[in-house]
Amino acid sequence: MSGTFTRYLAGRVFGLLVVILALSAVVFFLMHQVPGGPFTFEKQPLPAEQMANINRKYGLDQPVYVQYFKWLWAVLHFDFGIPFQSPTETVGSLVQRAWPVTIIVGVITITISYTLGILFGITAAVWQNSWIDRTVTFVATLGLTLPSFIIGFLLVYILSVKLRWLPTGGWGKPQQLIMPVIAYGLGPMAIVARYTRASMLEVLRSEYVRLARARGLPWHRVLFRYTLRNALVPLITVLGPGIPDVLTGSIFIEGMFSIPGLGRFFTSSAQFRDYPMIMAMMLLVALLWGATYVISDVLYGLADPRMRVGGEVR
Amino acid sequence: MTTVDFHPDTLAADENAARLEAANSPLRQSIQRFFRNRLAALGLVFVVVITAGALLAPLIATTAYDYTVLKDALKFPPCADPKGSLPFPDCMFAKYPLGTDAIGRDFWSRLIYGARTSMIVGFSVPTITLLIGLPLGAAAGWFGGWVDATVLRLVEFMTAVPSILLALFLLTLFGHDLQNVILFQGITGWVGVCRLGRAQFMTLRERDFVTAARALGMTEWSIMIRHVMVNAAGPIIVMFTLGIPGAIFGEAGLSFLGLGVNDPIPSWGKMVADSSRFASVYWYLPMIPTACIAVTMLAFSFLGDGLRDALDPQGQR
């Protein structure tokens, strides 16, 4: 059993690495193929000699495949280069500076939205078709369909512009976190609430719950001991993918509330043709997503014995 | 003593049964199920209104959407203007029914043409994803083996980075305009359709009617198109419909960031971004396009959900 599991895990990790390698190659060649470069300025173009100097300094005068392998070699030694948009630091230190901000927002968002989502989902399922259920379903639909920047804009307009309760944006004070977290978390909360509700209803209708009720077990015991456990397992596949999404930061949320996180570098890096930064962001995103998929599949296998059929997980 | 049962009453009963069956054909049942869902019907009404508005934009718009009159910049809507001189019904037919934006363009006309932009994106992007994803998914599910393995690798590759980020990356690199917004959203967004097509073709391949059709000598191609496609159509239509709000959201979001359509083409997302600076006084300037995006997305989502319940009664949420 453990042998097949190790082999399965090794296979998944290997597959992930292959995908990331392929992706990095495609992105690298693609960004070099597009006309123009990081130091091509339309308004005041640099003299040819200076251009040649800069290109030589950053290795941009070499063939693309040479540049790629050099980059790959450096990355394997944890050297991600120097960001063109901020040449006084390294990509590593830039990420170290900006990412914690994004992670703080992300962790708060995920914690609050997942907790509330699960609680709302359970409540809605237990009192199915009551006003609570209808309210939860309605809010969940809004949260699922409305884009975060629309929610963010409405919050800014109502809470900051009209009521003047909260600052429109910025970083450093706890109250500056309120609106980003709401705007960001409503979507994940809605998804989780909806899935929890559906999953709970399915389990509540199952025969063993009916049997437990028929045998006279107290309702709270049936709910907490038998229903919740089984209902929450399928949620792993829903909860998982939300995490890398939030941990890499939202361009919309961070831009709208001027949070100095990682999100804005998704656009600025591509705009400045900041090759090292583009590649670093790509690696970060791909690794986070890939790891989440692998981890949630493994967790699913651990939590639900039915998914563990020899090596045939999934 | 056997009596051959050809009594006229029995015939009439048969006919009745046939009529009943026609009245309860699967299509009619689906339509009934759809309209029993009030939200879905409401969604359909809104979708029809918005689509009609987008199609008839030149007739509904009062002026050209890109016509700038700088001296008329930031005019209030005549009916809500505190210094307005026109009484109520007349003010609705004034020059700028909803006032003007920051550089003096008619807001109403931009809103209507913005609907057109949203609809173009909303219908084109799912079409592209369908054209890429469905053949790939169908081939993977139908043929299995190395075809399936190849497609699955491709899908895995595409899911390594979220599609909106990939689209964003391509747009910043290759330049952004309406065409590229559609193209890149389509190129990066086909994974869902591909997965669905694969699952559908995989399960339908094993069904008895496919074996029967093959035994009767139908070619693989005609089985795929005449039998499997028809049976897979429901979920695929639903996915297409639910892809529309996604595409509209994508365009609005990209335009909001300044990476979507370019001036002078109006886009609701861009209108929100451009006018949010004036929100403290001209609150309706960002608020109306916001409401438009919200209503359109809700309408298409309700429509899609309703279609799912109507076309696929056994389907689970």
Interface residues (C-beta under 8 A of the other chain):
Chain A: G15 V19 I20 A22 L23 V27 L30 M31 V34 T141 L142 L144 T145 L146 P147 F149 I150 F153 L154 V156 Y157 V161 R194 A198 D245 I251 F252 G255 F266 T267 A270 Q271 R273 I278 M282 V285 A286 W289 G290 Y293
Chain B: R153 E156 F157 T159 A160 V161 P162 L165 L168 F169 T172 L173 F174 P245 F249 A252 G253 F256 L257 L259 G269 V272 S276 A279 S280 W283 P286 M287 T290 I293 A294 M297 L298 S301 Q316 R317
